Amino acid sequence: MGVVRSVGYSLGSAIGGLILAAGTGPGHLSPDNSAYTTAALVGIGAMAITTLTSLALARRRSSETNP
């Protein structure tokens, strides 16, 4: 389980960094506000997908153990 968590952290950090780097204009030191908004929305979307997948797997597992 720890490996999956580490992979998730690494992937999330890489995607967040990519979005923020893409939102940093030439000659600027920090991303503009839209890059932060985009990064947050992508994170929320990933969290929603993960939550729905976890709920579906938990429901499937409980139906297999309680016939």
Distance bins in CASP14 RR format, pairs under 12 A and 6 or more apart:
PFRMAT RR
TARGET T0000
AUTHOR 0000-0000-0000
RMODE 2
METHOD distances of the structure
MODEL  1
1 7 0 0 0 0 0 1 0 0 0 0 0
1 8 0 0 0 0 0 1 0 0 0 0 0
2 8 0 0 0 0 1 0 0 0 0 0 0
2 9 0 0 0 0 1 0 0 0 0 0 0
2 10 0 0 0 0 0 1 0 0 0 0 0
3 9 0 0 0 0 0 1 0 0 0 0 0
3 10 0 0 0 0 0 1 0 0 0 0 0
4 10 0 0 0 0 0 1 0 0 0 0 0
4 11 0 0 0 0 0 1 0 0 0 0 0
4 50 0 0 0 0 0 1 0 0 0 0 0
4 54 0 0 0 0 0 1 0 0 0 0 0
5 11 0 0 0 0 0 1 0 0 0 0 0
5 12 0 0 0 0 0 1 0 0 0 0 0
5 50 0 0 0 0 0 1 0 0 0 0 0
6 12 0 0 0 0 0 1 0 0 0 0 0
6 13 0 0 0 0 0 1 0 0 0 0 0
7 13 0 0 0 0 0 1 0 0 0 0 0
7 14 0 0 0 0 0 1 0 0 0 0 0
8 14 0 0 0 0 1 0 0 0 0 0 0
8 15 0 0 0 0 1 0 0 0 0 0 0
8 16 0 0 0 0 0 1 0 0 0 0 0
8 43 0 0 0 0 0 1 0 0 0 0 0
8 46 0 0 0 0 1 0 0 0 0 0 0
8 47 0 0 0 0 0 1 0 0 0 0 0
8 50 0 0 0 0 1 0 0 0 0 0 0
9 15 0 0 0 0 0 1 0 0 0 0 0
9 16 0 0 0 0 0 1 0 0 0 0 0
10 16 0 0 0 0 0 1 0 0 0 0 0
10 17 0 0 0 0 0 1 0 0 0 0 0
11 17 0 0 0 0 0 1 0 0 0 0 0
11 18 0 0 0 0 0 1 0 0 0 0 0
11 42 0 0 0 0 0 1 0 0 0 0 0
11 43 0 0 0 0 0 1 0 0 0 0 0
11 46 0 0 0 0 1 0 0 0 0 0 0
11 50 0 0 0 0 0 1 0 0 0 0 0
12 18 0 0 0 0 1 0 0 0 0 0 0
12 19 0 0 0 0 1 0 0 0 0 0 0
12 20 0 0 0 0 0 1 0 0 0 0 0
12 39 0 0 0 0 1 0 0 0 0 0 0
12 42 0 0 0 0 1 0 0 0 0 0 0
12 43 1 0 0 1 0 0 0 0 0 0 0
12 45 0 0 0 0 0 1 0 0 0 0 0
12 46 1 0 0 1 0 0 0 0 0 0 0
12 47 0 0 0 0 0 1 0 0 0 0 0
12 50 0 0 0 0 0 1 0 0 0 0 0
13 19 0 0 0 0 0 1 0 0 0 0 0
13 20 0 0 0 0 0 1 0 0 0 0 0
13 21 0 0 0 0 0 1 0 0 0 0 0
13 39 0 0 0 0 0 1 0 0 0 0 0
13 43 0 0 0 0 0 1 0 0 0 0 0
14 20 0 0 0 0 0 1 0 0 0 0 0
14 21 0 0 0 0 0 1 0 0 0 0 0
14 39 0 0 0 0 0 1 0 0 0 0 0
14 42 0 0 0 0 0 1 0 0 0 0 0
15 21 0 0 0 0 0 1 0 0 0 0 0
15 22 0 0 0 0 0 1 0 0 0 0 0
15 38 0 0 0 0 0 1 0 0 0 0 0
15 39 1 0 0 1 0 0 0 0 0 0 0
15 40 0 0 0 0 0 1 0 0 0 0 0
15 41 0 0 0 0 0 1 0 0 0 0 0
15 42 1 0 0 1 0 0 0 0 0 0 0
15 43 1 0 0 1 0 0 0 0 0 0 0
15 45 0 0 0 0 0 1 0 0 0 0 0
15 46 1 0 0 1 0 0 0 0 0 0 0
16 22 0 0 0 0 1 0 0 0 0 0 0
16 23 0 0 0 0 0 1 0 0 0 0 0
16 31 0 0 0 0 0 1 0 0 0 0 0
16 35 0 0 0 0 1 0 0 0 0 0 0
16 36 0 0 0 0 1 0 0 0 0 0 0
16 38 0 0 0 0 1 0 0 0 0 0 0
16 39 1 0 1 0 0 0 0 0 0 0 0
16 40 0 0 0 0 1 0 0 0 0 0 0
16 41 0 0 0 0 0 1 0 0 0 0 0
16 42 1 0 0 1 0 0 0 0 0 0 0
16 43 0 0 0 0 1 0 0 0 0 0 0
16 46 0 0 0 0 0 1 0 0 0 0 0
17 23 0 0 0 0 1 0 0 0 0 0 0
17 24 0 0 0 0 1 0 0 0 0 0 0
17 31 0 0 0 0 1 0 0 0 0 0 0
17 35 0 0 0 0 1 0 0 0 0 0 0
17 36 0 0 0 0 0 1 0 0 0 0 0
17 38 0 0 0 0 0 1 0 0 0 0 0
17 39 1 0 0 1 0 0 0 0 0 0 0
17 42 0 0 0 0 0 1 0 0 0 0 0
17 43 0 0 0 0 0 1 0 0 0 0 0
18 24 0 0 0 0 0 1 0 0 0 0 0
18 31 0 0 0 0 0 1 0 0 0 0 0
18 35 0 0 0 0 0 1 0 0 0 0 0
18 38 0 0 0 0 0 1 0 0 0 0 0
18 39 0 0 0 0 1 0 0 0 0 0 0
18 42 0 0 0 0 1 0 0 0 0 0 0
19 31 0 0 0 0 1 0 0 0 0 0 0
19 32 0 0 0 0 0 1 0 0 0 0 0
19 34 0 0 0 0 0 1 0 0 0 0 0
19 35 1 0 0 1 0 0 0 0 0 0 0
19 36 0 0 0 0 1 0 0 0 0 0 0
19 37 0 0 0 0 1 0 0 0 0 0 0
19 38 1 0 1 0 0 0 0 0 0 0 0
19 39 1 0 1 0 0 0 0 0 0 0 0
19 40 0 0 0 0 1 0 0 0 0 0 0
19 41 0 0 0 0 1 0 0 0 0 0 0
19 42 1 0 0 1 0 0 0 0 0 0 0
19 43 0 0 0 0 1 0 0 0 0 0 0
19 46 0 0 0 0 0 1 0 0 0 0 0
20 28 0 0 0 0 0 1 0 0 0 0 0
20 29 0 0 0 0 0 1 0 0 0 0 0
20 30 0 0 0 0 1 0 0 0 0 0 0
20 31 1 0 1 0 0 0 0 0 0 0 0
20 32 0 0 0 0 1 0 0 0 0 0 0
20 33 0 0 0 0 0 1 0 0 0 0 0
20 34 0 0 0 0 0 1 0 0 0 0 0
20 35 1 0 1 0 0 0 0 0 0 0 0
20 36 1 0 0 1 0 0 0 0 0 0 0
20 37 0 0 0 0 0 1 0 0 0 0 0
20 38 0 0 0 0 1 0 0 0 0 0 0
20 39 1 0 1 0 0 0 0 0 0 0 0
20 40 0 0 0 0 0 1 0 0 0 0 0
20 42 0 0 0 0 0 1 0 0 0 0 0
21 28 0 0 0 0 0 1 0 0 0 0 0
21 29 0 0 0 0 0 1 0 0 0 0 0
21 30 0 0 0 0 0 1 0 0 0 0 0
21 31 1 0 0 1 0 0 0 0 0 0 0
21 35 0 0 0 0 1 0 0 0 0 0 0
21 38 0 0 0 0 0 1 0 0 0 0 0
21 39 0 0 0 0 0 1 0 0 0 0 0
22 31 0 0 0 0 1 0 0 0 0 0 0
22 32 0 0 0 0 0 1 0 0 0 0 0
22 34 0 0 0 0 0 1 0 0 0 0 0
22 35 1 0 0 1 0 0 0 0 0 0 0
22 36 0 0 0 0 0 1 0 0 0 0 0
22 38 0 0 0 0 1 0 0 0 0 0 0
22 39 0 0 0 0 1 0 0 0 0 0 0
22 42 0 0 0 0 0 1 0 0 0 0 0
23 30 0 0 0 0 1 0 0 0 0 0 0
23 31 1 0 1 0 0 0 0 0 0 0 0
23 32 1 0 0 1 0 0 0 0 0 0 0
23 33 0 0 0 0 1 0 0 0 0 0 0
23 34 1 0 0 1 0 0 0 0 0 0 0
23 35 1 1 0 0 0 0 0 0 0 0 0
23 36 0 0 0 0 1 0 0 0 0 0 0
23 37 0 0 0 0 0 1 0 0 0 0 0
23 38 1 0 0 1 0 0 0 0 0 0 0
23 39 0 0 0 0 1 0 0 0 0 0 0
24 30 1 0 0 1 0 0 0 0 0 0 0
24 31 1 0 1 0 0 0 0 0 0 0 0
24 32 1 0 0 1 0 0 0 0 0 0 0
24 33 0 0 0 0 0 1 0 0 0 0 0
24 34 0 0 0 0 0 1 0 0 0 0 0
24 35 1 0 0 1 0 0 0 0 0 0 0
24 36 0 0 0 0 0 1 0 0 0 0 0
24 39 0 0 0 0 0 1 0 0 0 0 0
25 31 1 0 0 1 0 0 0 0 0 0 0
25 32 1 0 0 1 0 0 0 0 0 0 0
25 34 0 0 0 0 0 1 0 0 0 0 0
25 35 0 0 0 0 1 0 0 0 0 0 0
28 35 0 0 0 0 0 1 0 0 0 0 0
30 36 0 0 0 0 1 0 0 0 0 0 0
31 37 0 0 0 0 0 1 0 0 0 0 0
31 38 0 0 0 0 1 0 0 0 0 0 0
31 39 0 0 0 0 1 0 0 0 0 0 0
31 40 0 0 0 0 0 1 0 0 0 0 0
32 38 0 0 0 0 0 1 0 0 0 0 0
32 39 0 0 0 0 0 1 0 0 0 0 0
33 39 0 0 0 0 0 1 0 0 0 0 0
33 40 0 0 0 0 0 1 0 0 0 0 0
34 40 0 0 0 0 0 1 0 0 0 0 0
34 41 0 0 0 0 0 1 0 0 0 0 0
35 41 0 0 0 0 0 1 0 0 0 0 0
35 42 0 0 0 0 0 1 0 0 0 0 0
36 42 0 0 0 0 0 1 0 0 0 0 0
36 43 0 0 0 0 0 1 0 0 0 0 0
37 43 0 0 0 0 0 1 0 0 0 0 0
37 44 0 0 0 0 0 1 0 0 0 0 0
38 44 0 0 0 0 0 1 0 0 0 0 0
38 45 0 0 0 0 0 1 0 0 0 0 0
39 45 0 0 0 0 0 1 0 0 0 0 0
39 46 0 0 0 0 0 1 0 0 0 0 0
40 46 0 0 0 0 0 1 0 0 0 0 0
40 47 0 0 0 0 0 1 0 0 0 0 0
41 47 0 0 0 0 0 1 0 0 0 0 0
41 48 0 0 0 0 0 1 0 0 0 0 0
42 48 0 0 0 0 0 1 0 0 0 0 0
42 49 0 0 0 0 0 1 0 0 0 0 0
43 49 0 0 0 0 1 0 0 0 0 0 0
43 50 0 0 0 0 1 0 0 0 0 0 0
43 51 0 0 0 0 0 1 0 0 0 0 0
44 50 0 0 0 0 0 1 0 0 0 0 0
44 51 0 0 0 0 0 1 0 0 0 0 0
45 51 0 0 0 0 1 0 0 0 0 0 0
45 52 0 0 0 0 1 0 0 0 0 0 0
45 53 0 0 0 0 0 1 0 0 0 0 0
46 52 0 0 0 0 0 1 0 0 0 0 0
46 53 0 0 0 0 0 1 0 0 0 0 0
47 53 0 0 0 0 0 1 0 0 0 0 0
47 54 0 0 0 0 0 1 0 0 0 0 0
48 54 0 0 0 0 0 1 0 0 0 0 0
48 55 0 0 0 0 0 1 0 0 0 0 0
49 55 0 0 0 0 0 1 0 0 0 0 0
49 56 0 0 0 0 0 1 0 0 0 0 0
50 56 0 0 0 0 0 1 0 0 0 0 0
50 57 0 0 0 0 0 1 0 0 0 0 0
51 57 0 0 0 0 0 1 0 0 0 0 0
51 58 0 0 0 0 0 1 0 0 0 0 0
52 58 0 0 0 0 0 1 0 0 0 0 0
52 59 0 0 0 0 0 1 0 0 0 0 0
53 59 0 0 0 0 0 1 0 0 0 0 0
53 60 0 0 0 0 0 1 0 0 0 0 0
54 60 0 0 0 0 0 1 0 0 0 0 0
54 61 0 0 0 0 0 1 0 0 0 0 0
55 61 0 0 0 0 0 1 0 0 0 0 0
55 62 0 0 0 0 0 1 0 0 0 0 0
56 62 0 0 0 0 0 1 0 0 0 0 0
56 63 0 0 0 0 0 1 0 0 0 0 0
57 63 0 0 0 0 0 1 0 0 0 0 0
57 64 0 0 0 0 0 1 0 0 0 0 0
58 64 0 0 0 0 0 1 0 0 0 0 0
58 65 0 0 0 0 0 1 0 0 0 0 0
59 65 0 0 0 0 0 1 0 0 0 0 0
59 66 0 0 0 0 0 1 0 0 0 0 0
60 66 0 0 0 0 0 1 0 0 0 0 0
END
